[in-house]
């Protein structure tokens, strides 16, 4: 297993091209199952998770064709056409779903198009049990008959799905996406209440409309869908990855440097820019995106609570905590979305951070500095928080198990090295 070695050093300076969003690309790939036409997606990030879901789509009978003349700049991802002319297999097997939980997003489209789907339960992961009960209850509201047997979801709707009203007891990004896709081909009107409003959900809805779906209330917490008989071909560019942009913004802030994030959108990072402004970091729009640098010499601790969009994103919590470890004063970090998303804490503590966890809240007290150490990644965002800490720690930090990183960050070490970071990947073989 590869690891990443980073030596604490000076300020990061330069610019980074932000890739298409992983968490938009995954539901967009699943959406190709809704039509026998071709769905061409551009600005796809080159990530392990995208490869895994593509493998699953091929298993369903989808033709996956990278653009032959895909001379798109490496930094802005690839263009690929997905054509589900005929779905030959409606089973999503355990060995693929367990590698990438978001594979459960094929459930709604398979059910809507083929009226049957057998999808492995995704199981939990490091950050929590990650149930899919809201996906299943929502699909039952659209007339699906669902049974769980031997670790698989057996879903069917012999006469096709019918429109219905779904009210989520709490916000779920994935459940909203599964229901949104299923409702597009259900007979009649569906209303999804307490829907997720994340930019990635909006991006999916925009693409579905391009495919011929009839959706109102996009971006609100109440989405209305008029079912149609079929969806058609479309082309769609994946929205910029706000989590990647937020991650690099904090890498700039922690090192006291200045980085321009090309292709990023400040309107998708409101909660982060507000918290960072209080801490002493400024964002400035540029013709290509926005730049980030400190507005004062020393950062100060700021409290945050993770919430569904437009609140502070849980996917930026670990990175923010790394930033707060050397800020002046204290920062209270409350994780409200997942039950076990503080696994970066003991690893940051090994680097000298002063953090106390009480249930879903971590109290971070700023220290003078961090010291490099061998640390272990446990999930995608925890991994990158350790890299951020390593950028300012004295000495060398080795982050092990970087396959987590490769799931969500395209060429992370190259992008940071191009801004002056002393960072390199150490392949397990050498
Ligand atoms: C999506 O996961 C993202 N993944 C996650 O990003 C992100 O952290 C999360 O949304 C929250 O923003 C993708 O988009 C592929 P949820 P998802 O359903 O859809 C509970 C990353 O690092 N829940 O909004 O699985 C759930 O356990 C990943 O890129 C149920 O109880 O998240 C959690 O506590 C990590 N029942 C809360 O809801 C359900 O049926 C929010 O989960 C579904 C979810």
Boltz pocket constraint, residues with backbone or C-beta under 6 A from the ligand:
constraints:
  - pocket:
      binder: B
      contacts: [[A, 22], [A, 23], [A, 24], [A, 26], [A, 102], [A, 128], [A, 129], [A, 130], [A, 131], [A, 132], [A, 133], [A, 134], [A, 135], [A, 136], [A, 171], [A, 172], [A, 173], [A, 174], [A, 175], [A, 314], [A, 315], [A, 336], [A, 337], [A, 338], [A, 339], [A, 380], [A, 381], [A, 408]]
      max_distance: 6.0
